[in-house]
């Protein structure tokens, strides 16, 4: 293994540009949008089929 000096260590770049936290936030947003779409679609279907629970 090569031993690096201080000047060589200063020019090392690494790591991901997108962290796991950012990816997790995007997946949570997608899940929320999917669940909202599912709820809206279900409500539209129930209204169109006149299959609503009575309010009485």
Long-range contacts (C-beta under 8 A, 24 or more apart in sequence): none
